[in-house]
Amino acid sequence: MLPTAYRINRVQKTLRWIEADLPLLNMRVKDLSAERQRSARQFAAALISLTRAELDRLLKEQPEAISEGSDIPCEPAD
């Protein structure tokens, strides 16, 4: 299992990516029907909510991981 600090870093990066993509999402769905636009935006909002919940859960776990003294590996290049 990956160290908690590494997982927190990855979830934070994912959250930033999703949030930065919201303006582009609005551009991509503008030609869709109102119902499909609403559906796409609701899906994005749910994804952000789940990602934040995962981040909160990991942040609560972090003190336990620090007390274990585990090494944090470097993040691989994308």
GUPABA-600703 format. One record per residue: residue number from 1; residue in one letter; x, z, y of N, C-alpha, C in turn. Coordinates in nm, 2 decimals, always signed. Example, Ala and Ser with C-alpha at 12.3 -4.5 7.8 and 13.67 -1.06 7.14 Angstrom:
2
@num=1	residuo=a	n.px=+1.32	n.pz=+0.78	n.py=-0.57	ca.px=+1.23	ca.pz=+0.78	ca.py=-0.45	c.px=+1.32	c.pz=+0.78	c.py=-0.33
@num=2	residuo=s	n.px=+1.28	n.pz=+0.71	n.py=-0.22	ca.px=+1.37	ca.pz=+0.71	ca.py=-0.11	c.px=+1.29	c.pz=+0.79	c.py=+0.00
% end
This chain:
78
@num=1	residuo=m	n.px=+0.08	n.pz=+0.00	n.py=-0.12	ca.px=+0.00	ca.pz=+0.00	ca.py=+0.00	c.px=+0.09	c.pz=+0.00	c.py=+0.12
@num=2	residuo=l	n.px=+0.05	n.pz=-0.07	n.py=+0.23	ca.px=+0.12	ca.pz=-0.08	ca.py=+0.35	c.px=+0.12	c.pz=+0.05	c.py=+0.43
@num=3	residuo=p	n.px=+0.22	n.pz=+0.08	n.py=+0.50	ca.px=+0.22	ca.pz=+0.20	ca.py=+0.58	c.px=+0.11	c.pz=+0.20	c.py=+0.69
@num=4	residuo=t	n.px=+0.05	n.pz=+0.31	n.py=+0.72	ca.px=-0.06	ca.pz=+0.31	ca.py=+0.82	c.px=-0.02	c.pz=+0.25	c.py=+0.95
@num=5	residuo=a	n.px=+0.10	n.pz=+0.28	n.py=+1.00	ca.px=+0.14	ca.pz=+0.23	ca.py=+1.13	c.px=+0.15	c.pz=+0.07	c.py=+1.13
@num=6	residuo=y	n.px=+0.19	n.pz=+0.02	n.py=+1.02	ca.px=+0.19	ca.pz=-0.13	ca.py=+1.01	c.px=+0.05	c.pz=-0.18	c.py=+1.01
@num=7	residuo=r	n.px=-0.04	n.pz=-0.12	n.py=+0.93	ca.px=-0.18	ca.pz=-0.16	ca.py=+0.93	c.px=-0.25	c.pz=-0.15	c.py=+1.06
@num=8	residuo=i	n.px=-0.22	n.pz=-0.04	n.py=+1.14	ca.px=-0.27	ca.pz=-0.02	ca.py=+1.27	c.px=-0.23	c.pz=-0.14	c.py=+1.36
@num=9	residuo=n	n.px=-0.10	n.pz=-0.17	n.py=+1.35	ca.px=-0.05	ca.pz=-0.28	ca.py=+1.43	c.px=-0.12	c.pz=-0.41	c.py=+1.40
@num=10	residuo=r	n.px=-0.14	n.pz=-0.44	n.py=+1.28	ca.px=-0.21	ca.pz=-0.57	ca.py=+1.24	c.px=-0.36	c.pz=-0.57	c.py=+1.29
@num=11	residuo=v	n.px=-0.43	n.pz=-0.45	n.py=+1.27	ca.px=-0.57	ca.pz=-0.45	ca.py=+1.32	c.px=-0.58	c.pz=-0.46	c.py=+1.47
@num=12	residuo=q	n.px=-0.48	n.pz=-0.40	n.py=+1.54	ca.px=-0.48	ca.pz=-0.41	ca.py=+1.69	c.px=-0.46	c.pz=-0.56	c.py=+1.73
@num=13	residuo=k	n.px=-0.37	n.pz=-0.62	n.py=+1.66	ca.px=-0.34	ca.pz=-0.76	ca.py=+1.69	c.px=-0.46	c.pz=-0.85	c.py=+1.66
@num=14	residuo=t	n.px=-0.53	n.pz=-0.82	n.py=+1.55	ca.px=-0.65	ca.pz=-0.90	ca.py=+1.52	c.px=-0.76	c.pz=-0.87	c.py=+1.62
@num=15	residuo=l	n.px=-0.78	n.pz=-0.75	n.py=+1.66	ca.px=-0.88	ca.pz=-0.72	ca.py=+1.76	c.px=-0.85	c.pz=-0.79	c.py=+1.89
@num=16	residuo=r	n.px=-0.73	n.pz=-0.79	n.py=+1.94	ca.px=-0.69	ca.pz=-0.86	ca.py=+2.06	c.px=-0.72	c.pz=-1.01	c.py=+2.05
@num=17	residuo=w	n.px=-0.69	n.pz=-1.07	n.py=+1.93	ca.px=-0.71	ca.pz=-1.21	ca.py=+1.91	c.px=-0.86	c.pz=-1.24	c.py=+1.91
@num=18	residuo=i	n.px=-0.94	n.pz=-1.16	n.py=+1.85	ca.px=-1.09	ca.pz=-1.19	ca.py=+1.85	c.px=-1.14	c.pz=-1.17	c.py=+1.99
@num=19	residuo=e	n.px=-1.10	n.pz=-1.07	n.py=+2.06	ca.px=-1.15	ca.pz=-1.05	ca.py=+2.20	c.px=-1.11	c.pz=-1.16	c.py=+2.29
@num=20	residuo=a	n.px=-0.99	n.pz=-1.20	n.py=+2.28	ca.px=-0.94	ca.pz=-1.31	ca.py=+2.36	c.px=-1.01	c.pz=-1.45	c.py=+2.33
@num=21	residuo=d	n.px=-1.06	n.pz=-1.46	n.py=+2.21	ca.px=-1.13	ca.pz=-1.58	ca.py=+2.17	c.px=-1.28	c.pz=-1.59	c.py=+2.22
@num=22	residuo=l	n.px=-1.33	n.pz=-1.48	n.py=+2.27	ca.px=-1.47	ca.pz=-1.48	ca.py=+2.31	c.px=-1.51	c.pz=-1.59	c.py=+2.41
@num=23	residuo=p	n.px=-1.43	n.pz=-1.61	n.py=+2.52	ca.px=-1.46	ca.pz=-1.72	ca.py=+2.61	c.px=-1.46	c.pz=-1.86	c.py=+2.54
@num=24	residuo=l	n.px=-1.37	n.pz=-1.87	n.py=+2.45	ca.px=-1.36	ca.pz=-2.00	ca.py=+2.38	c.px=-1.48	c.pz=-2.02	c.py=+2.28
@num=25	residuo=l	n.px=-1.53	n.pz=-1.91	n.py=+2.23	ca.px=-1.64	ca.pz=-1.91	ca.py=+2.14	c.px=-1.76	c.pz=-1.96	c.py=+2.22
@num=26	residuo=n	n.px=-1.78	n.pz=-1.91	n.py=+2.34	ca.px=-1.89	ca.pz=-1.95	ca.py=+2.43	c.px=-1.88	c.pz=-2.10	c.py=+2.46
@num=27	residuo=m	n.px=-1.76	n.pz=-2.16	n.py=+2.47	ca.px=-1.75	ca.pz=-2.30	ca.py=+2.49	c.px=-1.79	c.pz=-2.38	c.py=+2.37
@num=28	residuo=r	n.px=-1.74	n.pz=-2.32	n.py=+2.25	ca.px=-1.77	ca.pz=-2.39	ca.py=+2.12	c.px=-1.92	c.pz=-2.40	c.py=+2.09
@num=29	residuo=v	n.px=-1.99	n.pz=-2.29	n.py=+2.12	ca.px=-2.13	ca.pz=-2.29	ca.py=+2.08	c.px=-2.23	c.pz=-2.34	c.py=+2.19
@num=30	residuo=k	n.px=-2.18	n.pz=-2.38	n.py=+2.30	ca.px=-2.27	ca.pz=-2.42	ca.py=+2.41	c.px=-2.36	c.pz=-2.54	c.py=+2.37
@num=31	residuo=d	n.px=-2.32	n.pz=-2.62	n.py=+2.28	ca.px=-2.41	ca.pz=-2.74	ca.py=+2.24	c.px=-2.50	c.pz=-2.71	c.py=+2.13
@num=32	residuo=l	n.px=-2.50	n.pz=-2.58	n.py=+2.08	ca.px=-2.59	ca.pz=-2.54	ca.py=+1.97	c.px=-2.72	c.pz=-2.49	c.py=+2.03
@num=33	residuo=s	n.px=-2.82	n.pz=-2.48	n.py=+1.94	ca.px=-2.95	ca.pz=-2.43	ca.py=+1.98	c.px=-2.93	c.pz=-2.28	c.py=+2.03
@num=34	residuo=a	n.px=-3.02	n.pz=-2.23	n.py=+2.10	ca.px=-3.01	ca.pz=-2.10	ca.py=+2.15	c.px=-3.01	c.pz=-1.99	c.py=+2.04
@num=35	residuo=e	n.px=-3.08	n.pz=-2.02	n.py=+1.93	ca.px=-3.08	ca.pz=-1.93	ca.py=+1.82	c.px=-2.94	c.pz=-1.93	c.py=+1.75
@num=36	residuo=r	n.px=-2.88	n.pz=-2.04	n.py=+1.73	ca.px=-2.75	ca.pz=-2.05	ca.py=+1.67	c.px=-2.64	c.pz=-1.99	c.py=+1.77
@num=37	residuo=q	n.px=-2.65	n.pz=-2.01	n.py=+1.89	ca.px=-2.56	ca.pz=-1.94	ca.py=+1.99	c.px=-2.57	c.pz=-1.79	c.py=+1.98
@num=38	residuo=r	n.px=-2.69	n.pz=-1.74	n.py=+1.97	ca.px=-2.71	ca.pz=-1.60	ca.py=+1.96	c.px=-2.66	c.pz=-1.55	c.py=+1.83
@num=39	residuo=s	n.px=-2.67	n.pz=-1.62	n.py=+1.72	ca.px=-2.62	ca.pz=-1.58	ca.py=+1.60	c.px=-2.47	c.pz=-1.57	c.py=+1.60
@num=40	residuo=a	n.px=-2.41	n.pz=-1.67	n.py=+1.66	ca.px=-2.26	ca.pz=-1.68	ca.py=+1.66	c.px=-2.21	c.pz=-1.56	c.py=+1.75
@num=41	residuo=r	n.px=-2.27	n.pz=-1.53	n.py=+1.86	ca.px=-2.23	ca.pz=-1.42	ca.py=+1.94	c.px=-2.25	c.pz=-1.29	c.py=+1.87
@num=42	residuo=q	n.px=-2.36	n.pz=-1.27	n.py=+1.80	ca.px=-2.39	ca.pz=-1.15	ca.py=+1.73	c.px=-2.29	c.pz=-1.13	c.py=+1.62
@num=43	residuo=f	n.px=-2.25	n.pz=-1.24	n.py=+1.55	ca.px=-2.15	ca.pz=-1.23	ca.py=+1.45	c.px=-2.01	c.pz=-1.18	c.py=+1.51
@num=44	residuo=a	n.px=-1.98	n.pz=-1.24	n.py=+1.62	ca.px=-1.85	ca.pz=-1.20	ca.py=+1.69	c.px=-1.86	c.pz=-1.06	c.py=+1.73
@num=45	residuo=a	n.px=-1.97	n.pz=-1.01	n.py=+1.78	ca.px=-1.98	ca.pz=-0.87	ca.py=+1.83	c.px=-1.98	c.pz=-0.78	c.py=+1.70
@num=46	residuo=a	n.px=-2.04	n.pz=-0.82	n.py=+1.59	ca.px=-2.03	ca.pz=-0.73	ca.py=+1.47	c.px=-1.89	c.pz=-0.73	c.py=+1.42
@num=47	residuo=l	n.px=-1.82	n.pz=-0.84	n.py=+1.43	ca.px=-1.68	ca.pz=-0.84	ca.py=+1.38	c.px=-1.59	c.pz=-0.75	c.py=+1.47
@num=48	residuo=i	n.px=-1.61	n.pz=-0.75	n.py=+1.60	ca.px=-1.54	ca.pz=-0.67	ca.py=+1.69	c.px=-1.57	c.pz=-0.52	c.py=+1.66
@num=49	residuo=s	n.px=-1.69	n.pz=-0.49	n.py=+1.64	ca.px=-1.74	ca.pz=-0.36	ca.py=+1.61	c.px=-1.67	c.pz=-0.30	c.py=+1.48
@num=50	residuo=l	n.px=-1.67	n.pz=-0.39	n.py=+1.37	ca.px=-1.61	ca.pz=-0.35	ca.py=+1.25	c.px=-1.46	c.pz=-0.33	c.py=+1.26
@num=51	residuo=t	n.px=-1.40	n.pz=-0.42	n.py=+1.34	ca.px=-1.25	ca.pz=-0.41	ca.py=+1.36	c.px=-1.22	c.pz=-0.28	c.py=+1.43
@num=52	residuo=r	n.px=-1.30	n.pz=-0.25	n.py=+1.53	ca.px=-1.27	ca.pz=-0.12	ca.py=+1.61	c.px=-1.29	c.pz=+0.00	c.py=+1.52
@num=53	residuo=a	n.px=-1.39	n.pz=+0.00	n.py=+1.43	ca.px=-1.42	ca.pz=+0.11	ca.py=+1.34	c.px=-1.30	c.pz=+0.12	c.py=+1.25
@num=54	residuo=e	n.px=-1.25	n.pz=+0.01	n.py=+1.20	ca.px=-1.13	ca.pz=+0.02	ca.py=+1.11	c.px=-1.01	c.pz=+0.07	c.py=+1.18
@num=55	residuo=l	n.px=-0.99	n.pz=+0.03	n.py=+1.31	ca.px=-0.88	ca.pz=+0.08	ca.py=+1.39	c.px=-0.90	c.pz=+0.24	c.py=+1.41
@num=56	residuo=d	n.px=-1.02	n.pz=+0.28	n.py=+1.44	ca.px=-1.04	ca.pz=+0.42	ca.py=+1.46	c.px=-1.01	c.pz=+0.50	c.py=+1.33
@num=57	residuo=r	n.px=-1.05	n.pz=+0.44	n.py=+1.21	ca.px=-1.02	ca.pz=+0.51	ca.py=+1.09	c.px=-0.87	c.pz=+0.52	c.py=+1.06
@num=58	residuo=l	n.px=-0.80	n.pz=+0.41	n.py=+1.09	ca.px=-0.66	ca.pz=+0.41	ca.py=+1.07	c.px=-0.59	c.pz=+0.51	c.py=+1.16
@num=59	residuo=l	n.px=-0.63	n.pz=+0.52	n.py=+1.28	ca.px=-0.57	ca.pz=+0.61	ca.py=+1.38	c.px=-0.59	c.pz=+0.75	c.py=+1.34
@num=60	residuo=k	n.px=-0.70	n.pz=+0.78	n.py=+1.27	ca.px=-0.73	ca.pz=+0.92	ca.py=+1.22	c.px=-0.64	c.pz=+0.95	c.py=+1.10
@num=61	residuo=e	n.px=-0.60	n.pz=+0.84	n.py=+1.03	ca.px=-0.51	ca.pz=+0.86	ca.py=+0.91	c.px=-0.37	c.pz=+0.87	c.py=+0.95
@num=62	residuo=q	n.px=-0.33	n.pz=+0.82	n.py=+1.07	ca.px=-0.19	ca.pz=+0.81	ca.py=+1.11	c.px=-0.12	c.pz=+0.94	c.py=+1.11
@num=63	residuo=p	n.px=-0.17	n.pz=+1.05	n.py=+1.15	ca.px=-0.09	ca.pz=+1.18	ca.py=+1.15	c.px=-0.05	c.pz=+1.21	c.py=+1.00
@num=64	residuo=e	n.px=-0.13	n.pz=+1.18	n.py=+0.91	ca.px=-0.09	ca.pz=+1.21	ca.py=+0.77	c.px=+0.03	c.pz=+1.12	c.py=+0.72
@num=65	residuo=a	n.px=+0.03	n.pz=+1.00	n.py=+0.77	ca.px=+0.13	ca.pz=+0.91	ca.py=+0.73	c.px=+0.27	c.pz=+0.95	c.py=+0.80
@num=66	residuo=i	n.px=+0.26	n.pz=+1.00	n.py=+0.92	ca.px=+0.38	ca.pz=+1.04	ca.py=+0.99	c.px=+0.44	c.pz=+1.16	c.py=+0.92
@num=67	residuo=s	n.px=+0.36	n.pz=+1.25	n.py=+0.87	ca.px=+0.41	ca.pz=+1.37	ca.py=+0.80	c.px=+0.47	c.pz=+1.34	c.py=+0.67
@num=68	residuo=e	n.px=+0.44	n.pz=+1.23	n.py=+0.61	ca.px=+0.50	ca.pz=+1.19	ca.py=+0.48	c.px=+0.64	c.pz=+1.13	c.py=+0.50
@num=69	residuo=g	n.px=+0.67	n.pz=+1.09	n.py=+0.63	ca.px=+0.81	ca.pz=+1.04	ca.py=+0.66	c.px=+0.83	c.pz=+0.90	c.py=+0.60
@num=70	residuo=s	n.px=+0.73	n.pz=+0.82	n.py=+0.59	ca.px=+0.75	ca.pz=+0.69	ca.py=+0.54	c.px=+0.81	c.pz=+0.60	c.py=+0.64
@num=71	residuo=d	n.px=+0.89	n.pz=+0.50	n.py=+0.60	ca.px=+0.95	ca.pz=+0.40	ca.py=+0.68	c.px=+0.85	c.pz=+0.30	c.py=+0.72
@num=72	residuo=i	n.px=+0.86	n.pz=+0.25	n.py=+0.84	ca.px=+0.77	ca.pz=+0.14	ca.py=+0.89	c.px=+0.84	c.pz=+0.01	c.py=+0.88
@num=73	residuo=p	n.px=+0.80	n.pz=-0.08	n.py=+0.80	ca.px=+0.87	ca.pz=-0.21	ca.py=+0.79	c.px=+0.84	c.pz=-0.29	c.py=+0.91
@num=74	residuo=c	n.px=+0.94	n.pz=-0.38	n.py=+0.94	ca.px=+0.92	ca.pz=-0.48	ca.py=+1.05	c.px=+0.81	c.pz=-0.57	c.py=+1.02
@num=75	residuo=e	n.px=+0.74	n.pz=-0.61	n.py=+1.12	ca.px=+0.63	ca.pz=-0.71	ca.py=+1.11	c.px=+0.69	c.pz=-0.85	c.py=+1.08
@num=76	residuo=p	n.px=+0.64	n.pz=-0.92	n.py=+0.98	ca.px=+0.69	ca.pz=-1.05	ca.py=+0.96	c.px=+0.64	c.pz=-1.15	c.py=+1.07
@num=77	residuo=a	n.px=+0.72	n.pz=-1.25	n.py=+1.09	ca.px=+0.68	ca.pz=-1.35	ca.py=+1.19	c.px=+0.56	c.pz=-1.43	c.py=+1.14
@num=78	residuo=d	n.px=+0.48	n.pz=-1.47	n.py=+1.23	ca.px=+0.36	ca.pz=-1.55	ca.py=+1.20	c.px=+0.39	c.pz=-1.69	c.py=+1.17
% end
